[in-house]
Amino acid sequence: MKIITIALLCCPLSACLVGEGFPFTVERGVIIDHDRICISIDKKDIVDFYSLSSSKDNYKKEIINTGNAVLNYTYPQSCFLAPLQFGYEYTLLYTMNGQTYRYEFFIDLNGQIFHKK
């Protein structure tokens, strides 16, 4: 009985650590209009980094990556152009105010955009 109790106590604790190795887990709104992607920010927010990849090459090569340069993008400078193609999934990773965010979406063959949850 003691072993079962210890196992039940350890399982929830270990589950808390599972996502910590990948920091881009928080979702936040993004607006996508054709090839224009806009990160939803307030006037006081600062975007420092963003990266976009797609399922076209199994997420191996990033379509856009701002690299090590600190952007310091503020409102209204929160949009960028990206060559989005129909029929693929995309992952946008970005850092704003020191917090990391992720936004995943799919563009079907008709150009409809769907947020992945």
DSSP file (Angstrom, degrees, kcal/mol; ACC not computed):
  #  RESIDUE AA STRUCTURE BP1 BP2  ACC     N-H-->O    O-->H-N    N-H-->O    O-->H-N    TCO  KAPPA ALPHA  PHI   PSI    X-CA   Y-CA   Z-CA
    1    1 A M     >        0   0    0      0, 0.0     4,-2.1     0, 0.0     5,-0.1   0.000 360.0 360.0 360.0 -36.2    0.0    0.0    0.0
    2    2 A K  H  >  +     0   0    0      1,-0.2     4,-2.3     2,-0.2     5,-0.2   0.881 360.0  52.8 -65.2 -37.0    2.9    2.4    0.8
    3    3 A I  H  > S+     0   0    0      2,-0.2     4,-2.4     1,-0.2    -1,-0.2   0.908 109.3  48.5 -65.6 -41.9    4.4    1.8   -2.7
    4    4 A I  H  > S+     0   0    0      2,-0.2     4,-2.4     1,-0.2    -1,-0.2   0.907 111.3  50.5 -64.6 -41.2    1.1    2.7   -4.4
    5    5 A T  H  X S+     0   0    0     -4,-2.1     4,-1.7     2,-0.2    -2,-0.2   0.912 111.7  47.2 -63.5 -43.6    0.7    5.8   -2.3
    6    6 A I  H  X S+     0   0    0     -4,-2.3     4,-2.1     2,-0.2    -2,-0.2   0.912 112.1  50.8 -64.3 -42.6    4.3    7.0   -3.2
    7    7 A A  H  X S+     0   0    0     -4,-2.4     4,-1.9     1,-0.2    -2,-0.2   0.901 109.6  50.1 -62.6 -41.4    3.7    6.2   -6.9
    8    8 A L  H  < S+     0   0    0     -4,-2.4    -1,-0.2     1,-0.2    -2,-0.2   0.837 111.9  48.3 -67.2 -32.2    0.5    8.2   -6.8
    9    9 A L  H  X S+     0   0    0     -4,-1.7     4,-0.8    -5,-0.2    -1,-0.2   0.840 112.1  49.0 -75.2 -33.7    2.2   11.2   -5.2
   10   10 A C  H  X S+     0   0    0     -4,-2.1     4,-2.5     1,-0.2     5,-0.2   0.839  99.3  66.1 -76.1 -34.4    5.2   11.1   -7.6
   11   11 A C  H  X S+     0   0    0     -4,-1.9     4,-1.8     1,-0.2    -1,-0.2   0.924 102.4  44.5 -59.3 -49.8    3.1   11.0  -10.8
   12   12 A P  H  > S+     0   0    0      0, 0.0     4,-1.0     0, 0.0    -1,-0.2   0.879 113.7  52.1 -64.0 -33.8    1.5   14.5  -10.5
   13   13 A L  H  < S+     0   0    0     -4,-0.8     4,-0.5     1,-0.2     3,-0.4   0.902 109.9  47.3 -67.9 -40.6    4.9   16.0   -9.5
   14   14 A S  H >< S+     0   0    0     -4,-2.5     3,-1.0     1,-0.2     4,-0.5   0.825 104.3  61.6 -71.8 -29.9    6.7   14.5  -12.5
   15   15 A A  H >< S+     0   0    0     -4,-1.8     3,-0.8     1,-0.3     4,-0.4   0.807  95.2  62.7 -65.6 -28.1    4.0   15.7  -14.9
   16   16 A C  T 3< S+     0   0    0     -4,-1.0    -1,-0.3    -3,-0.4     3,-0.2   0.768 102.8  50.1 -66.6 -24.2    4.7   19.3  -13.9
   17   17 A L  T X  S+     0   0    0     -3,-1.0     3,-0.8    -4,-0.5     4,-0.4   0.568  85.6  88.2 -91.3  -9.4    8.2   18.9  -15.3
   18   18 A V  G X  S+     0   0    0     -3,-0.8     3,-0.6    -4,-0.5    -1,-0.2   0.903  93.2  38.0 -60.7 -47.1    7.3   17.5  -18.7
   19   19 A G  G >  S+     0   0    0     -4,-0.4     3,-1.1     1,-0.2    -1,-0.2   0.482  91.8  89.5 -85.3  -2.4    6.8   20.8  -20.6
   20   20 A E  G <  S+     0   0    0     -3,-0.8    -1,-0.2     1,-0.3    -2,-0.1   0.705  76.8  64.0 -72.7 -18.4    9.7   22.7  -19.0
   21   21 A G  G <  S+     0   0    0     -3,-0.6    -1,-0.3    -4,-0.4    -2,-0.1   0.710 102.2  53.2 -75.7 -18.7   12.3   21.7  -21.5
   22   22 A F  S <  S-     0   0    0     -3,-1.1    -1,-0.2    -4,-0.1     0, 0.0  -0.923  70.1-170.0-118.6 103.8   10.4   23.5  -24.3
   23   23 A P        +     0   0    0      0, 0.0     2,-1.8     0, 0.0     3,-0.5   0.687  66.3  82.2 -73.6 -19.5    9.8   27.1  -23.3
   24   24 A F        +     0   0    0      1,-0.2    77,-0.1    77,-0.1    71,-0.0  -0.521  55.7 114.6 -88.0  74.6    7.3   28.1  -26.1
   25   25 A T        +     0   0    0     -2,-1.8     2,-0.3    75,-0.3    -1,-0.2   0.621  42.4  94.1-116.6 -18.8    4.2   26.7  -24.6
   26   26 A V  E     -a  101   0A   0     74,-0.6    76,-2.7    -3,-0.5     2,-0.3  -0.608  64.1-143.8 -81.0 134.9    2.0   29.7  -23.9
   27   27 A E  E     +a  102   0A   0     -2,-0.3     2,-0.3    74,-0.2    76,-0.2  -0.753  22.9 170.4 -99.3 146.5   -0.5   30.7  -26.6
   28   28 A R        -     0   0    0     74,-0.6    12,-0.0    -2,-0.3    73,-0.0  -0.976  40.6 -77.2-149.7 155.8   -1.5   34.2  -27.5
   29   29 A G        -     0   0    0     -2,-0.3    11,-1.9    10,-0.1     2,-0.3  -0.186  42.1-179.9 -62.4 142.2   -3.5   35.8  -30.3
   30   30 A V  E     -G   39   0B   0      9,-0.2     2,-0.5     2,-0.0     9,-0.2  -0.989  18.4-142.4-138.0 142.5   -2.1   36.3  -33.8
   31   31 A I  E     -G   38   0B   0      7,-3.0     7,-3.1    -2,-0.3     2,-0.5  -0.932  15.4-168.6-109.5 128.8   -3.8   37.8  -36.9
   32   32 A I  E     +G   37   0B   0     -2,-0.5     2,-0.4     5,-0.2     5,-0.2  -0.973  11.4 171.8-121.3 123.6   -3.1   36.2  -40.2
   33   33 A D  E >   -G   36   0B   0      3,-2.9     3,-2.1    -2,-0.5     2,-0.4  -0.884  66.0 -62.3-133.7 100.0   -4.2   37.9  -43.5
   34   34 A H  T 3  S-     0   0    0     -2,-0.4    50,-0.0     1,-0.3    77,-0.0  -0.467 121.9 -13.1  57.7-114.7   -2.8   36.2  -46.6
   35   35 A D  T 3  S+     0   0    0     -2,-0.4    47,-2.8    -3,-0.1     2,-0.5   0.278 118.2  97.0 -97.8  10.6    1.0   36.6  -46.2
   36   36 A R  E <   -GH  33  81B   0     -3,-2.1    -3,-2.9    45,-0.2     2,-0.5  -0.892  52.3-170.9-106.2 123.8    0.8   39.1  -43.4
   37   37 A I  E     -GH  32  80B   0     43,-2.8    43,-2.3    -2,-0.5     2,-0.5  -0.960   2.1-169.8-115.6 128.1    1.2   37.9  -39.8
   38   38 A C  E     -GH  31  79B   0     -7,-3.1    -7,-3.0    -2,-0.5     2,-0.4  -0.974  15.5-142.0-121.9 124.8    0.5   40.3  -36.9
   39   39 A I  E     -G   30   0B   0     39,-2.7     2,-0.6    -2,-0.5    -9,-0.2  -0.716  28.4-118.4 -82.4 129.4    1.3   39.4  -33.3
   40   40 A S        +     0   0    0    -11,-1.9     2,-0.3    -2,-0.4   -11,-0.1  -0.576  50.3 159.6 -73.8 113.7   -1.3   40.8  -31.0
   41   41 A I        -     0   0    0     -2,-0.6     2,-0.2     4,-0.1    37,-0.1  -0.930  35.8-129.1-134.9 158.3    0.3   43.3  -28.7
   42   42 A D    >   -     0   0    0     -2,-0.3     3,-1.3     1,-0.0    33,-0.4  -0.519  42.0 -96.9 -94.7 170.4   -0.6   46.2  -26.5
   43   43 A K  T 3  S+     0   0    0      1,-0.3    32,-0.3    -2,-0.2    -1,-0.0   0.779 124.7  48.6 -61.4 -27.0    1.1   49.6  -26.6
   44   44 A K  T 3  S+     0   0    0     30,-0.1    -1,-0.3     2,-0.0     2,-0.1   0.553  91.0 104.0 -90.9  -7.5    3.4   48.7  -23.7
   45   45 A D    <   -     0   0    0     -3,-1.3    30,-0.5    51,-0.0     2,-0.4  -0.401  53.4-157.7 -77.9 151.4    4.5   45.3  -25.1
   46   46 A I        -     0   0    0     28,-0.1    51,-2.4    -2,-0.1     2,-0.6  -0.987   5.5-151.4-131.8 122.0    7.8   44.6  -26.8
   47   47 A V  E     +CB  73  96A   0     26,-2.8    26,-2.5    -2,-0.4    25,-0.4  -0.827  18.0 173.7 -92.6 123.5    8.5   41.7  -29.2
   48   48 A D  E     +     0   0A   0     47,-2.7    23,-1.8    -2,-0.6     2,-0.3   0.722  60.2   6.6-101.0 -26.6   12.1   40.6  -29.0
   49   49 A F  E     - B   0  95A   0     46,-1.1    46,-2.1    21,-0.2     2,-0.3  -0.994  54.2-179.4-157.0 147.2   12.2   37.5  -31.3
   50   50 A Y  E     - B   0  94A   0     -2,-0.3    16,-2.2    44,-0.2     2,-0.3  -0.983   1.6-175.8-151.7 154.4   10.1   35.5  -33.7
   51   51 A S  E     -DB  65  93A   0     42,-2.6    42,-2.9    -2,-0.3     2,-0.4  -0.994   5.9-163.7-147.2 138.0   10.5   32.4  -35.8
   52   52 A L  E     +DB  64  92A   0     12,-2.7    11,-2.6    -2,-0.3    12,-1.5  -0.992  14.1 166.8-128.5 130.9    8.1   30.7  -38.3
   53   53 A S  E     -DB  62  91A   0     38,-2.0    38,-2.4    -2,-0.4     2,-0.3  -0.899  15.2-150.2-135.5 166.4    8.4   27.1  -39.6
   54   54 A S  E > > - B   0  90A   0      7,-0.5     5,-2.4    -2,-0.3     3,-0.7  -0.889  29.5-116.9-138.0 166.8    6.1   24.8  -41.6
   55   55 A S  G > 5S+     0   0    0     34,-2.4     3,-1.4    -2,-0.3    35,-0.1   0.537  94.3  92.4 -77.4  -6.8    5.2   21.2  -42.1
   56   56 A K  G 3 5S+     0   0    0     33,-0.4    -1,-0.2     1,-0.3    34,-0.1   0.887 105.9  19.5 -56.0 -40.3    6.3   21.5  -45.8
   57   57 A D  G X 5S-     0   0    0     -3,-0.7     3,-1.1     4,-0.2    -1,-0.3  -0.012 122.4 -95.8-118.0  28.1    9.8   20.4  -44.8
   58   58 A N  T < 5S-     0   0    0     -3,-1.4    -3,-0.2     1,-0.2    -2,-0.1   0.842  73.4 -67.3  61.9  35.7    8.7   18.7  -41.5
   59   59 A Y  T 3 <S+     0   0    0     -5,-2.4    -1,-0.2     2,-0.1    -4,-0.1   0.683 104.3 126.7  62.6  21.8    9.7   21.9  -39.6
   60   60 A K    <   +     0   0    0     -3,-1.1     2,-0.5    -6,-0.2    -2,-0.1   0.876  67.8  38.9 -77.6 -37.8   13.4   21.4  -40.4
   61   61 A K  S    S-     0   0    0     -7,-0.2    -7,-0.5    -4,-0.1     2,-0.3  -0.946  83.5-127.6-118.3 132.8   14.1   24.8  -41.9
   62   62 A E  E     -D   53   0A   0     -2,-0.5    -9,-0.3     1,-0.2     3,-0.2  -0.572   4.7-152.5 -78.0 137.4   12.7   28.0  -40.5
   63   63 A I  E    S+     0   0A   0    -11,-2.6     2,-0.4     1,-0.3   -10,-0.2   0.905  86.9   9.1 -71.5 -43.5   10.9   30.2  -43.0
   64   64 A I  E     +D   52   0A   0    -12,-1.5   -12,-2.7    -3,-0.1     2,-0.3  -0.999  66.6 169.8-138.6 137.2   11.7   33.3  -40.9
   65   65 A N  E     -D   51   0A   0     -2,-0.4   -14,-0.2   -14,-0.2     3,-0.1  -0.918  23.5-157.1-148.3 121.5   14.0   33.6  -37.9
   66   66 A T    >   -     0   0    0    -16,-2.2     3,-0.9    -2,-0.3   -15,-0.1   0.562  37.3-160.1 -77.0  -5.8   15.0   36.9  -36.4
   67   67 A G  T 3   -     0   0    0    -17,-0.3    -1,-0.2     1,-0.2   -17,-0.1  -0.226  49.6 -29.2  67.0-149.5   18.1   35.2  -34.9
   68   68 A N  T 3  S+     0   0    0     -3,-0.1    -1,-0.2     2,-0.1     2,-0.2   0.564 102.3 111.4 -83.6  -9.0   20.0   36.7  -32.1
   69   69 A A  S <  S-     0   0    0     -3,-0.9     2,-0.6     1,-0.1    -3,-0.0  -0.461  71.0-127.6 -68.1 134.1   19.3   40.3  -32.8
   70   70 A V        -     0   0    0     -2,-0.2   -21,-0.2     1,-0.2   -22,-0.1  -0.750  22.3-166.6 -83.4 119.9   17.0   41.9  -30.3
   71   71 A L        -     0   0    0    -23,-1.8   -23,-0.2    -2,-0.6    -1,-0.2   0.918   4.7-163.5 -76.4 -46.3   14.1   43.4  -32.2
   72   72 A N        +     0   0    0    -25,-0.4     2,-0.3     1,-0.2   -24,-0.2   0.879  22.5 177.2  56.5  41.2   12.4   45.7  -29.6
   73   73 A Y  B     +C   47   0A   0    -26,-2.5   -26,-2.8     3,-0.0     2,-0.3  -0.591   1.9 179.9 -74.2 132.5    9.3   45.8  -31.8
   74   74 A T    >   -     0   0    0     -2,-0.3     3,-2.4   -28,-0.2   -28,-0.1  -0.772  35.3 -29.8-125.2 172.7    6.5   47.8  -30.2
   75   75 A Y  T 3  S+     0   0    0    -30,-0.5    -1,-0.1   -33,-0.4   -33,-0.0  -0.429 126.9  14.8 -61.1 133.2    3.0   48.8  -31.3
   76   76 A P  T 3  S+     0   0    0      0, 0.0     2,-2.0     0, 0.0    -1,-0.3  -0.922 112.1  78.5 -96.5  15.7    2.1   49.2  -34.2
   77   77 A Q    <   +     0   0    0     -3,-2.4    -2,-0.1     1,-0.2   -39,-0.0  -0.364  60.7 110.6 -82.5  59.5    5.3   47.4  -35.5
   78   78 A S        +     0   0    0     -2,-2.0   -39,-2.7    -5,-0.1     2,-0.3   0.250  53.8  87.3-118.4  11.8    4.0   43.9  -34.8
   79   79 A C  E     +H   38   0B   0     -3,-0.3     2,-0.3   -41,-0.2   -41,-0.2  -0.813  44.8 174.4-114.7 153.8    3.5   42.6  -38.3
   80   80 A F  E     -H   37   0B   0    -43,-2.3   -43,-2.8    -2,-0.3     2,-0.3  -0.979  29.7-113.2-149.5 159.1    5.7   40.9  -40.8
   81   81 A L  E     +H   36   0B   0     -2,-0.3   -45,-0.2   -45,-0.2   -46,-0.0  -0.750  32.3 177.0 -96.0 141.7    5.4   39.2  -44.2
   82   82 A A        -     0   0    0    -47,-2.8     2,-1.9    -2,-0.3   -18,-0.0  -0.997  37.9-115.6-143.7 140.8    5.9   35.5  -44.7
   83   83 A P        -     0   0    0      0, 0.0     2,-0.3     0, 0.0   -48,-0.1  -0.532  44.1-176.2 -78.0  81.7    5.5   33.3  -47.8
   84   84 A L        -     0   0    0     -2,-1.9     2,-0.3   -50,-0.0    -2,-0.0  -0.616   6.4-160.6 -83.8 137.1    2.6   31.2  -46.6
   85   85 A Q    >   -     0   0    0     -2,-0.3     3,-0.7    22,-0.0    22,-0.2  -0.895  22.1-106.5-118.4 148.3    1.4   28.3  -48.8
   86   86 A F  T 3  S+     0   0    0     -2,-0.3    23,-0.2     1,-0.2    22,-0.2  -0.378  96.9  35.2 -69.2 147.5   -1.9   26.5  -48.8
   87   87 A G  T 3  S+     0   0    0     20,-2.9     2,-0.3    21,-0.3    -1,-0.2   0.597  95.3 101.1  89.8  13.4   -2.0   22.9  -47.5
   88   88 A Y  E <   - E   0 107A   0     19,-0.7    19,-2.2    -3,-0.7     2,-0.3  -0.912  64.3-126.1-131.2 157.3    0.5   23.2  -44.7
   89   89 A E  E     - E   0 106A   0     -2,-0.3   -34,-2.4    17,-0.2   -33,-0.4  -0.731  27.7-160.4 -94.8 149.7    0.7   23.6  -40.9
   90   90 A Y  E     -BE  54 105A   0     15,-3.3    15,-2.2    -2,-0.3     2,-0.4  -0.960  11.2-156.9-133.0 149.0    2.8   26.5  -39.4
   91   91 A T  E     -BE  53 104A   0    -38,-2.4   -38,-2.0    -2,-0.3     2,-0.5  -0.989   6.8-165.9-127.5 122.8    4.3   27.2  -36.0
   92   92 A L  E     -BE  52 103A   0     11,-3.1    11,-2.4    -2,-0.4     2,-0.4  -0.937   6.8-174.0-106.8 123.9    5.1   30.7  -34.9
   93   93 A L  E     +BE  51 102A   0    -42,-2.9   -42,-2.6    -2,-0.5     2,-0.3  -0.949  13.8 161.5-114.4 137.5    7.3   31.1  -31.9
   94   94 A Y  E     -BE  50 101A   0      7,-2.1     7,-3.1    -2,-0.4     2,-0.5  -0.996  32.4-135.2-154.3 158.9    8.0   34.5  -30.4
   95   95 A T  E     +BE  49 100A   0    -46,-2.1   -47,-2.7    -2,-0.3   -46,-1.1  -0.965  24.1 174.3-117.7 129.7    9.2   36.3  -27.3
   96   96 A M  E >  S-BE  47  99A   0      3,-2.8     3,-2.4    -2,-0.5   -49,-0.2  -0.993  70.3 -10.7-138.0 128.4    7.4   39.3  -25.9
   97   97 A N  T 3  S-     0   0    0    -51,-2.4   -50,-0.1    -2,-0.4     3,-0.1   0.816 127.6 -57.6  54.5  33.3    8.2   41.1  -22.6
   98   98 A G  T 3  S+     0   0    0    -52,-0.3     2,-0.4     1,-0.3    -1,-0.3   0.387 116.2 113.8  81.1  -4.6   10.5   38.2  -21.7
   99   99 A Q  E <   - E   0  96A   0     -3,-2.4    -3,-2.8   -75,-0.0     2,-0.3  -0.810  62.7-132.6-100.5 140.2    7.7   35.6  -22.0
  100  100 A T  E     - E   0  95A   0     -2,-0.4   -74,-0.6   -77,-0.2     2,-0.3  -0.737  25.2-172.6 -95.7 142.0    7.8   33.0  -24.7
  101  101 A Y  E     -aE  26  94A   0     -7,-3.1    -7,-2.1    -2,-0.3     2,-0.3  -0.902  12.1-159.4-133.6 158.7    4.7   32.2  -26.9
  102  102 A R  E     -aE  27  93A   0    -76,-2.7   -74,-0.6    -2,-0.3     2,-0.4  -0.995   5.6-176.8-137.8 140.4    3.6   29.7  -29.5
  103  103 A Y  E     - E   0  92A   0    -11,-2.4   -11,-3.1    -2,-0.3     2,-0.4  -0.962   7.4-169.5-139.5 122.9    0.9   29.9  -32.1
  104  104 A E  E     + E   0  91A   0     12,-0.5    12,-2.7    -2,-0.4     2,-0.3  -0.921  13.1 164.2-115.2 136.8    0.1   27.0  -34.4
  105  105 A F  E     -FE 115  90A   0    -15,-2.2   -15,-3.3    -2,-0.4     2,-0.4  -0.962  24.6-142.8-147.7 164.1   -2.2   27.2  -37.5
  106  106 A F  E     -FE 114  89A   0      8,-2.7     8,-3.0    -2,-0.3     2,-0.6  -0.982   5.1-155.1-129.3 138.3   -3.1   25.3  -40.6
  107  107 A I  E     -FE 113  88A   0    -19,-2.2   -20,-2.9    -2,-0.4   -19,-0.7  -0.962  20.5-147.8-113.6 115.5   -4.0   26.8  -44.1
  108  108 A D    >   -     0   0    0      4,-2.4     3,-1.9    -2,-0.6   -21,-0.3  -0.125  34.3 -91.3 -75.6 179.0   -6.2   24.4  -46.0
  109  109 A L  T 3  S+     0   0    0      1,-0.3   -23,-0.1   -23,-0.2    -1,-0.1   0.643 126.9  54.8 -68.2 -14.3   -6.1   24.0  -49.8
  110  110 A N  T 3  S-     0   0    0      2,-0.1    -1,-0.3     0, 0.0    -2,-0.0   0.401 121.1-104.9 -96.4   0.5   -8.8   26.7  -50.2
  111  111 A G  S <  S+     0   0    0     -3,-1.9     2,-0.2     1,-0.3   -77,-0.2   0.489  70.4 146.8  89.9   3.2   -6.9   29.3  -48.1
  112  112 A Q        -     0   0    0      1,-0.0    -4,-2.4    -5,-0.0     2,-0.5  -0.550  40.5-140.7 -73.0 136.4   -8.9   29.0  -45.0
  113  113 A I  E     -F  107   0A   0     -2,-0.2     2,-0.4    -6,-0.2    -6,-0.2  -0.867  18.4-172.7-105.0 130.1   -6.9   29.5  -41.8
  114  114 A F  E     -F  106   0A   0     -8,-3.0    -8,-2.7    -2,-0.5     2,-0.4  -0.981  21.4-130.9-124.7 131.0   -7.5   27.3  -38.8
  115  115 A H  E     -F  105   0A   0     -2,-0.4     2,-0.4   -10,-0.2   -10,-0.3  -0.647  23.5-139.2 -76.1 130.3   -5.9   27.8  -35.3
  116  116 A K              0   0    0    -12,-2.7   -12,-0.5    -2,-0.4    -1,-0.0  -0.756 360.0 360.0 -90.5 137.6   -4.5   24.5  -34.0
  117  117 A K              0   0    0     -2,-0.4    -1,-0.1   -14,-0.1   -12,-0.0   0.387 360.0 360.0-111.7 360.0   -5.1   23.8  -30.3
